[in-house]
Amino acid sequence: MDTFKGLQKSLTSLGGQITPFASRTLQYTKEQLGQSEDKTQLPPDYIDLEKRVDALKAVHQKMLAVTSQYSHEAYDYPPNIKETFQDLGRTVSEKVTLLSSATSPAEAQAALTAPPSAKPQPKTFPHAIARASLAGSQTLHQQHTGAGEDPLATALEKYALAMERVGEARLAQDAQIQSRFLAGWNTTLNTNLMFATRARRNVEKARLNLDAIKARVKGTTWKLGGGAGGGAQGGGAAAHDEHELSPEAQEEIEKAEDEFVTQTEEAVSVMKNVLDTPEPLRNLAELIAAQMEYHKKAHEILSELAPVIDGLQVEQEASYRKSRENASS
């Protein structure tokens, strides 16, 4: 037990000599081990702000984990598709233009496998549908031996051109979301909320420093076990009542208290600013606007196409009925 008492006195004496970081670390360790009797409490309003900031951070992390996919072009590209270098070499509209001037199956095939343009074509679902539709159209055209054009081949070519436009609209949506939503929410998460985290850490440092100073000047820097050692320590603490502190010790405590109050007020200001800023909601409105514009554009493109395909289908049905009637007569 004498050994424990000696160690206690050594730690108490050491408390006034160690660095602020070590002092805070020692105080933190005491609290974790249940060795701190007087932990300075934070105001309820401050704790409420911390909870709200934590909730806002969690929301940003969850939303960004999903919406960050808008930064990856191929987020909806089917994984089972195996497109070749030639498939991705030219846009559908470029291939249609080249095909329109082809006068033989060989020229048509050459148009489909023309040298690539400046960059590979986008790997999006609408673009993939467009390329598949055009390839199907040409397969039917090449095998068509009747008069006129194969109606399904014609429809597939028109559908291919429309879906390429839908794909371009999707890319435009993604670019808007990246610049108007993702950039803003990443800034809030990595800058504004980071400032709030830093301010809260400063509060915790100031609090630990204050409590470490209080413990040191009152002679309660550390306790080892219970029993006689604990009782002796408790008696020492009682003998060092706050009213009997030296002017120097009282000044040191007051200085630490002022720093704690200053850091708390600063953190409150920073957290309120993060919580009150309208930027996240404004960014969310931009996300919705970009999605709305894309779906509106896709609707317009397909609305233009649908009557054309319906017309081809009606013509084919009429031709089919006529051929059946002629065959039965």
C-alpha positions as CSV (number, residue, x, y, z in Angstrom):
1,M,0.0,0.0,0.0
2,D,2.9,2.4,0.7
3,T,4.0,1.8,-2.9
4,F,0.5,2.8,-4.2
5,K,0.6,5.9,-2.0
6,G,4.0,6.8,-3.3
7,L,2.8,6.4,-6.9
8,Q,-0.2,8.5,-6.3
9,K,1.9,11.4,-4.9
10,S,4.3,11.1,-7.9
11,L,1.4,11.3,-10.4
12,T,-0.1,14.2,-8.5
13,S,3.2,16.1,-8.6
14,L,3.7,15.1,-12.2
15,G,0.3,16.6,-13.1
16,G,1.7,20.2,-12.9
17,Q,4.7,19.4,-15.1
18,I,3.3,17.3,-18.0
19,T,2.3,18.9,-21.3
20,P,-1.4,20.0,-21.9
21,F,-1.8,17.1,-24.4
22,A,-0.6,14.5,-21.8
23,S,-2.7,16.1,-19.1
24,R,-5.8,15.9,-21.3
25,T,-4.9,12.3,-22.2
26,L,-4.6,11.4,-18.5
27,Q,-7.9,13.1,-17.7
28,Y,-9.6,11.2,-20.6
29,T,-8.2,7.9,-19.3
30,K,-9.4,8.7,-15.8
31,E,-12.9,9.3,-17.1
32,Q,-12.9,6.1,-19.1
33,L,-11.9,4.1,-16.0
34,G,-14.5,5.8,-13.8
35,Q,-11.8,7.7,-11.8
36,S,-13.1,11.2,-12.4
37,E,-15.6,12.5,-9.9
38,D,-16.3,16.0,-11.3
39,K,-16.7,16.0,-15.0
40,T,-17.7,19.4,-16.4
41,Q,-21.1,19.0,-18.1
42,L,-21.9,20.5,-21.4
43,P,-25.1,22.6,-21.7
44,P,-28.2,20.7,-22.9
45,D,-28.7,23.0,-25.9
46,Y,-25.1,22.3,-26.9
47,I,-25.7,18.5,-26.7
48,D,-28.9,18.9,-28.8
49,L,-26.9,20.8,-31.5
50,E,-24.3,17.9,-31.5
51,K,-27.1,15.4,-32.1
52,R,-28.6,17.4,-34.9
53,V,-25.2,17.8,-36.6
54,D,-24.5,14.1,-36.3
55,A,-27.9,13.4,-37.9
56,L,-27.1,15.8,-40.7
57,K,-23.7,14.2,-41.3
58,A,-25.3,10.7,-41.4
59,V,-27.9,11.9,-44.0
60,H,-25.1,13.3,-46.2
61,Q,-23.1,10.2,-46.0
62,K,-26.1,7.9,-46.8
63,M,-27.3,10.0,-49.7
64,L,-23.8,10.5,-51.2
65,A,-23.1,6.8,-51.0
66,V,-26.0,6.2,-53.4
67,T,-26.1,9.4,-55.6
68,S,-22.3,9.3,-56.2
69,Q,-23.2,6.7,-58.8
70,Y,-24.1,9.7,-61.0
71,S,-20.4,10.3,-61.3
72,H,-19.9,6.9,-63.0
73,E,-21.1,6.8,-66.6
74,A,-21.9,3.1,-66.7
75,Y,-24.0,2.9,-63.6
76,D,-26.9,1.4,-65.5
77,Y,-24.9,-0.4,-68.2
78,P,-25.9,-4.1,-68.3
79,P,-23.0,-6.2,-67.0
80,N,-23.9,-9.1,-69.3
81,I,-23.4,-7.2,-72.5
82,K,-20.3,-7.9,-74.6
83,E,-19.8,-5.0,-77.0
84,T,-16.8,-4.9,-79.3
85,F,-14.5,-2.0,-80.1
86,Q,-16.3,-1.5,-83.4
87,D,-19.7,-1.5,-81.6
88,L,-18.5,1.5,-79.5
89,G,-16.6,3.2,-82.3
90,R,-19.3,5.4,-83.8
91,T,-22.5,7.0,-82.6
92,V,-25.7,5.5,-83.8
93,S,-26.6,8.6,-85.8
94,E,-23.2,8.5,-87.5
95,K,-23.7,4.9,-88.5
96,V,-27.2,5.6,-89.8
97,T,-25.8,8.4,-92.0
98,L,-23.1,6.1,-93.3
99,L,-25.7,3.3,-93.9
100,S,-28.0,5.7,-95.8
101,S,-25.3,6.0,-98.5
102,A,-24.5,2.3,-98.7
103,T,-25.4,0.6,-102.0
104,S,-24.5,-3.0,-101.1
105,P,-24.4,-5.3,-98.2
106,A,-20.6,-5.0,-98.1
107,E,-20.9,-1.2,-97.9
108,A,-23.5,-1.5,-95.2
109,Q,-21.2,-3.8,-93.2
110,A,-18.3,-1.4,-93.7
111,A,-20.5,1.4,-92.4
112,L,-21.3,-0.6,-89.2
113,T,-17.6,-1.2,-88.6
114,A,-16.3,2.2,-89.7
115,P,-13.1,3.5,-87.9
116,P,-13.9,4.9,-84.5
117,S,-14.4,8.6,-83.9
118,A,-12.5,10.6,-81.3
119,K,-13.7,8.7,-78.3
120,P,-15.6,5.5,-77.5
121,Q,-19.3,5.8,-77.3
122,P,-21.0,6.0,-73.8
123,K,-21.7,2.9,-71.9
124,T,-25.2,3.7,-70.7
125,F,-28.3,1.5,-70.9
126,P,-30.1,3.8,-73.4
127,H,-27.0,3.9,-75.6
128,A,-26.6,0.1,-75.4
129,I,-30.3,-0.3,-76.4
130,A,-29.7,2.1,-79.3
131,R,-26.7,0.1,-80.6
132,A,-28.5,-3.2,-80.2
133,S,-31.5,-1.8,-82.1
134,L,-29.4,-0.6,-85.0
135,A,-27.5,-3.9,-85.2
136,G,-30.9,-5.7,-85.3
137,S,-32.2,-3.3,-87.9
138,Q,-29.3,-4.0,-90.2
139,T,-29.5,-7.8,-89.7
140,L,-33.1,-7.7,-90.9
141,H,-32.4,-5.3,-93.8
142,Q,-29.6,-7.5,-95.1
143,Q,-31.9,-10.6,-95.1
144,H,-34.9,-8.8,-96.5
145,T,-35.8,-9.9,-100.0
146,G,-39.3,-8.6,-100.5
147,A,-40.5,-5.3,-102.0
148,G,-40.0,-2.2,-100.0
149,E,-38.4,-2.1,-96.6
150,D,-38.8,-4.5,-93.7
151,P,-41.1,-2.6,-91.3
152,L,-39.5,-4.0,-88.2
153,A,-36.1,-3.1,-89.4
154,T,-37.3,0.5,-90.1
155,A,-38.8,0.7,-86.7
156,L,-35.7,-0.6,-85.0
157,E,-33.6,2.0,-86.7
158,K,-35.9,4.8,-85.7
159,Y,-35.9,3.4,-82.1
160,A,-32.1,3.3,-82.1
161,L,-31.9,7.0,-83.0
162,A,-34.4,7.9,-80.3
163,M,-32.7,5.9,-77.6
164,E,-29.4,7.5,-78.4
165,R,-31.0,10.9,-77.8
166,V,-32.4,9.5,-74.5
167,G,-28.9,8.4,-73.6
168,E,-27.5,11.9,-74.3
169,A,-30.2,13.4,-72.1
170,R,-29.2,11.0,-69.3
171,L,-25.6,12.1,-69.6
172,A,-26.7,15.7,-69.5
173,Q,-28.7,14.9,-66.3
174,D,-25.7,13.3,-64.7
175,A,-23.5,16.3,-65.5
176,Q,-26.0,18.7,-63.8
177,I,-26.3,16.4,-60.8
178,Q,-22.6,16.3,-60.4
179,S,-22.1,20.0,-60.5
180,R,-25.3,21.2,-58.8
181,F,-25.9,18.4,-56.2
182,L,-22.9,16.2,-55.5
183,A,-20.5,19.1,-55.4
184,G,-22.6,21.0,-52.9
185,W,-23.3,18.0,-50.6
186,N,-19.6,16.9,-50.7
187,T,-18.7,20.5,-49.7
188,T,-21.1,20.4,-46.8
189,L,-19.8,17.0,-45.7
190,N,-16.1,17.6,-46.2
191,T,-15.9,21.3,-45.3
192,N,-18.8,22.7,-43.3
193,L,-19.4,19.6,-41.2
194,M,-15.6,19.1,-40.8
195,F,-15.4,22.6,-39.3
196,A,-18.2,21.7,-36.9
197,T,-16.3,18.5,-36.0
198,R,-13.1,20.5,-35.4
199,A,-15.0,23.0,-33.2
200,R,-16.4,20.2,-31.1
201,R,-13.0,18.7,-30.7
202,N,-11.8,22.1,-29.4
203,V,-14.6,22.1,-26.9
204,E,-13.6,18.6,-25.7
205,K,-10.0,19.6,-25.4
206,A,-10.9,22.7,-23.4
207,R,-13.2,20.6,-21.1
208,L,-10.5,17.9,-20.5
209,N,-8.0,20.6,-19.8
210,L,-10.3,22.4,-17.4
211,D,-11.1,19.1,-15.5
212,A,-7.4,18.1,-15.5
213,I,-6.4,21.4,-13.9
214,K,-9.2,21.2,-11.3
215,A,-8.1,17.6,-10.4
216,R,-4.4,18.6,-10.2
217,V,-4.9,21.7,-8.0
218,K,-7.2,19.8,-5.7
219,G,-4.8,16.9,-5.4
220,T,-7.0,14.3,-7.1
221,T,-5.0,13.7,-10.2
222,W,-5.2,9.8,-10.0
223,K,-6.7,7.1,-7.8
224,L,-5.4,3.5,-7.6
225,G,-8.0,1.0,-6.3
226,G,-10.0,1.5,-3.2
227,G,-9.5,0.9,0.5
228,A,-7.0,2.8,2.5
229,G,-5.4,4.3,-0.5
230,G,-8.7,5.6,-1.9
231,G,-9.7,6.9,1.5
232,A,-6.4,8.8,2.0
233,Q,-6.8,10.3,-1.4
234,G,-10.4,11.3,-0.7
235,G,-9.3,13.0,2.5
236,G,-6.7,14.9,0.6
237,A,-9.3,16.1,-1.8
238,A,-11.5,17.3,1.0
239,A,-8.6,19.2,2.5
240,H,-8.2,21.1,-0.7
241,D,-11.6,22.7,-0.8
242,E,-12.1,25.2,-3.6
243,H,-12.3,28.1,-1.1
244,E,-8.8,27.3,0.1
245,L,-7.1,27.3,-3.3
246,S,-4.2,29.6,-3.7
247,P,-4.8,32.7,-5.9
248,E,-2.5,31.2,-8.6
249,A,-4.5,28.0,-8.7
250,Q,-7.8,29.9,-8.7
251,E,-6.5,32.0,-11.6
252,E,-5.4,28.9,-13.5
253,I,-8.9,27.4,-13.1
254,E,-10.7,30.6,-14.2
255,K,-8.5,30.9,-17.3
256,A,-9.3,27.3,-18.2
257,E,-13.0,28.0,-17.6
258,D,-12.9,31.1,-19.9
259,E,-11.3,29.0,-22.6
260,F,-13.9,26.3,-22.2
261,V,-16.7,28.9,-22.5
262,T,-15.1,30.5,-25.5
263,Q,-14.6,27.2,-27.4
264,T,-18.2,26.2,-26.5
265,E,-19.6,29.5,-27.8
266,E,-17.6,29.1,-31.0
267,A,-18.7,25.6,-31.6
268,V,-22.4,26.6,-31.0
269,S,-22.0,29.3,-33.7
270,V,-20.4,26.9,-36.1
271,M,-22.9,24.1,-35.6
272,K,-25.9,26.6,-35.9
273,N,-24.4,27.9,-39.2
274,V,-24.1,24.3,-40.6
275,L,-27.6,23.4,-39.5
276,D,-29.2,26.7,-40.7
277,T,-27.6,27.0,-44.1
278,P,-30.1,26.5,-47.0
279,E,-27.5,25.0,-49.3
280,P,-28.3,21.3,-48.8
281,L,-32.0,21.8,-49.5
282,R,-31.1,24.0,-52.5
283,N,-28.8,21.3,-53.8
284,L,-31.6,18.7,-53.4
285,A,-33.9,20.9,-55.4
286,E,-31.3,20.9,-58.2
287,L,-31.1,17.1,-58.1
288,I,-34.8,16.8,-58.5
289,A,-34.8,19.5,-61.3
290,A,-32.1,17.6,-63.2
291,Q,-34.0,14.3,-62.9
292,M,-37.2,16.0,-63.9
293,E,-35.6,17.5,-67.0
294,Y,-34.2,14.1,-68.0
295,H,-37.5,12.3,-67.7
296,K,-39.3,15.1,-69.5
297,K,-36.8,15.0,-72.3
298,A,-37.1,11.2,-72.5
299,H,-40.9,11.4,-72.6
300,E,-40.8,14.0,-75.4
301,I,-38.4,11.8,-77.5
302,L,-40.4,8.7,-77.0
303,S,-43.7,10.6,-77.5
304,E,-42.5,11.7,-80.9
305,L,-41.4,8.1,-81.8
306,A,-44.5,6.2,-80.6
307,P,-46.9,7.5,-83.3
308,V,-44.4,6.7,-86.0
309,I,-43.9,3.1,-84.7
310,D,-47.7,2.8,-84.3
311,G,-48.1,3.9,-88.0
312,L,-45.6,1.3,-89.2
313,Q,-47.4,-1.4,-87.1
314,V,-50.8,-0.4,-88.5
315,E,-49.5,-0.6,-92.1
316,Q,-47.9,-4.0,-91.5
317,E,-51.1,-5.4,-90.0
318,A,-53.1,-4.0,-93.0
319,S,-50.6,-5.6,-95.4
320,Y,-50.7,-8.8,-93.4
321,R,-54.5,-9.0,-93.5
322,K,-54.6,-8.2,-97.2
323,S,-52.1,-11.0,-98.0
324,R,-54.1,-13.5,-95.9
325,E,-57.3,-12.5,-97.8
326,N,-55.6,-12.9,-101.2
327,A,-54.2,-16.3,-100.1
328,S,-57.7,-17.5,-99.1
329,S,-59.5,-16.3,-102.2
